[in-house]
Amino acid sequence: MMEMSEEELNDNIQSENIRVCVIGIGRIGLPTALSFANSGFNTIGMDINEDLVEKINNGIFPLKDEPGYDVMFDKVRKEKKFKATSKIGDVVSNSDVILLSLPTPMNSSNQPNYSALKSVGKQLHDYLASGTLVIIESTIEPGFVENILIPIIEGDGKKLKAGKDFAIGVCPETANPGQILNDFEKLPRLVGAIDDKTKEMITKIYRHVFTVDLIPMPNCKTANAVKLTTNVFRDLNIAFVNELAILFEKLGIDVMTVLEAAKTKYNFQIHYPGPGVGGPCLPVNSYQYLNTAKEHGLSLKLVETAREINESMPLHVVKLLSDAFEEQKKPINDSTVLLLGVSYKPDVKDIQISPAEKIVEKLRELNVNIRIYDPYFVSENIFGIDTESNLIDALLNSDGVILVTPHKEFHDIEPKFLKSKLRNPIFIDTRCVLNQQEAINAGLIYRGLGRGKL
Ligand SMILES: NC(=O)c1ccc[n+]([C@@H]2O[C@H](COP(=O)([O-])OP(=O)(O)OC[C@H]3O[C@@H](n4cnc5c(N)ncnc54)[C@H](O)[C@@H]3O)[C@@H](O)[C@H]2O)c1
């Protein structure tokens, strides 16, 4: 790639004569690889998960909750534009462009974990062909590419030098699970690289694949800082409304009424309260910024406090439940409580860092028997609990419900229906899904997060 003149690059893109390898074909990498294949480039997805690779090569599409990609998967496989492998050595040296969509989670003490990127970086050192373009899509701290990944790929620097033997840049991924195709068609992407020529190459290739605006950034670290900033902004604002929600419960003010009215002001951006902030992005991204600050001898007090608030929300939810049991004069100990939804956000099958797990932990401490009904996790074992397959049966045997995830299946749930089925009519609404007055009129013992008692 690096040796190509601008004209040669344009010709190769037009004739789709560029071999692409996406390393890490999970939630983000697989749709990315399919989009590259769909644009005409021969694309290989590489992943250490051999079961996943086998499924994909046998025509089984693993992301059932990503609309549009099932059809694209069948199309690009039929056209022989896409396949998967678990052998990195077979593909890296035969690829012109390598995309890294590897996980960047955190460990149990909230330290960012870049082991997948570091390990693949070492393998790139071994296998990379001269002139290859490497693009990192994973979410990383500003400076990670410059200070950690490039030195790993270069090794001792005798064999490979960034900018001379390989080109490297970033195009941070910003799509939302459950609507990745939609976001790939609408959300602008940021492009940062070690030099202008690489930035231009990445921009041209991505323009062939995606229809969105590609925003040039001065370097990799600035592009990665933008990505973190947009997500940490959300973590902070959710913490703000969570704090207000707890205050409004005391004041008898409905948080949703306040927020819906507040959003009529042009410069208010609405964020909603809830049982906590989960998923592979927001909490991790806040800790990534905290880690960067710490390494530079600084602290980000606002981010730290926001994390504390959002991480305390599961406990608050359990307090609402205990309060409802007290009103009923029934012991919470040995009761059976049904969680509606365990995904960290609605309409996706994903429990990474879900607040539901913390709620389960707290309920176990209170000796509560826990049931789970989630349309995305029917008859599975989640957090050590066998999930329910039938909502009515689950309600019939429960003394209370906590609605954790507002999947669309729960939006039209009727208070009267709940009252008629529940053994004991306690309902904790962490997402303000029910109409509070209707819930009370139906005879539910209702507690809404951010809603005072009526
Ligand atoms: N999921 C999201 O909502 C989202 C959104 C935007 C950005 N991101 C970022 O995108 C990146 C990927 O996230 P994801 O949600 O797709 O993760 P994921 O866990 O769904 O997929 C990662 C894949 O990488 C594979 N893998 C792990 N180590 C490997 C290795 N050494 N070699 C080859 N393959 C390996 C895993 O088997 C897995 O299939 C992360 O940095 C994440 O922060 C995620």
The ligand as a Tripos MOL2 file, in Angstrom:
@<TRIPOS>MOLECULE
LIG
   44    48     1     0     0
SMALL
NO_CHARGES

@<TRIPOS>ATOM
      1 N1        -19.6640   -3.1450   21.1870 N.am      1 LIG1
      2 C1        -19.7690   -1.8340   21.1550 C.2       1 LIG1
      3 O1        -20.7870   -1.2470   21.4990 O.2       1 LIG1
      4 C2        -18.6420   -0.9740   20.6440 C.ar      1 LIG1
      5 C3        -18.9430    0.2550   20.0430 C.ar      1 LIG1
      6 C4        -17.8870    1.0400   19.6000 C.ar      1 LIG1
      7 C5        -16.5790    0.6150   19.7990 C.ar      1 LIG1
      8 N2        -16.3370   -0.5770   20.4020 N.ar      1 LIG1
      9 C6        -14.9540   -0.9840   20.5810 C.3       1 LIG1
     10 O2        -14.6530   -1.9130   19.5420 O.3       1 LIG1
     11 C7        -13.6970   -2.8610   20.0280 C.3       1 LIG1
     12 C8        -14.2330   -4.2550   19.8180 C.3       1 LIG1
     13 O3        -15.3810   -4.3930   20.6170 O.3       1 LIG1
     14 P1        -16.4670   -5.5170   20.3830 P.3       1 LIG1
     15 O4        -17.6770   -5.0930   21.1440 O.co2     1 LIG1
     16 O5        -16.6080   -5.8300   18.9370 O.co2     1 LIG1
     17 O6        -15.7760   -6.7430   21.1410 O.3       1 LIG1
     18 P2        -16.1590   -8.2910   21.0270 P.3       1 LIG1
     19 O7        -15.6930   -8.8890   22.2850 O.co2     1 LIG1
     20 O8        -17.5810   -8.4580   20.6080 O.co2     1 LIG1
     21 O9        -15.2570   -8.8120   19.8200 O.3       1 LIG1
     22 C9        -13.8670   -8.8980   19.8900 C.3       1 LIG1
     23 C10       -13.4140  -10.1430   19.1440 C.3       1 LIG1
     24 O10       -11.9950  -10.1810   19.1810 O.3       1 LIG1
     25 C11       -11.5990  -11.5410   19.3570 C.3       1 LIG1
     26 N3        -10.2540  -11.6030   19.9180 N.ar      1 LIG1
     27 C12        -9.8620  -11.4010   21.2020 C.ar      1 LIG1
     28 N4         -8.5250  -11.5250   21.3130 N.ar      1 LIG1
     29 C13        -8.0800  -11.8070   20.0800 C.ar      1 LIG1
     30 C14        -6.7890  -12.0360   19.5490 C.ar      1 LIG1
     31 N5         -5.6990  -12.0040   20.3310 N.pl3     1 LIG1
     32 N6         -6.6740  -12.3120   18.2340 N.ar      1 LIG1
     33 C15        -7.7730  -12.3530   17.4390 C.ar      1 LIG1
     34 N7         -9.0240  -12.1350   17.8750 N.ar      1 LIG1
     35 C16        -9.1680  -11.8640   19.1890 C.ar      1 LIG1
     36 C17       -12.6650  -12.1230   20.2730 C.3       1 LIG1
     37 O11       -12.6920  -13.5410   20.1640 O.3       1 LIG1
     38 C18       -13.9230  -11.4430   19.7570 C.3       1 LIG1
     39 O12       -14.5920  -12.2120   18.7870 O.3       1 LIG1
     40 C19       -13.4330   -2.4960   21.4930 C.3       1 LIG1
     41 O13       -12.3240   -1.6460   21.5910 O.3       1 LIG1
     42 C20       -14.6770   -1.7280   21.8720 C.3       1 LIG1
     43 O14       -14.4390   -0.8160   22.9250 O.3       1 LIG1
     44 C21       -17.3380   -1.4080   20.8080 C.ar      1 LIG1
@<TRIPOS>BOND
     1     1     2 1
     2     2     3 2
     3     2     4 1
     4     4     5 ar
     5     4    44 ar
     6     5     6 ar
     7     6     7 ar
     8     7     8 ar
     9     8     9 1
    10     8    44 ar
    11     9    10 1
    12     9    42 1
    13    10    11 1
    14    11    12 1
    15    11    40 1
    16    12    13 1
    17    13    14 1
    18    14    15 2
    19    14    16 1
    20    14    17 1
    21    17    18 1
    22    18    19 2
    23    18    20 1
    24    18    21 1
    25    21    22 1
    26    22    23 1
    27    23    24 1
    28    23    38 1
    29    24    25 1
    30    25    26 1
    31    25    36 1
    32    26    27 ar
    33    26    35 ar
    34    27    28 ar
    35    28    29 ar
    36    29    30 ar
    37    29    35 ar
    38    30    31 1
    39    30    32 ar
    40    32    33 ar
    41    33    34 ar
    42    34    35 ar
    43    36    37 1
    44    36    38 1
    45    38    39 1
    46    40    41 1
    47    40    42 1
    48    42    43 1
@<TRIPOS>SUBSTRUCTURE
     1 LIG1         1 GROUP 0 **** ****
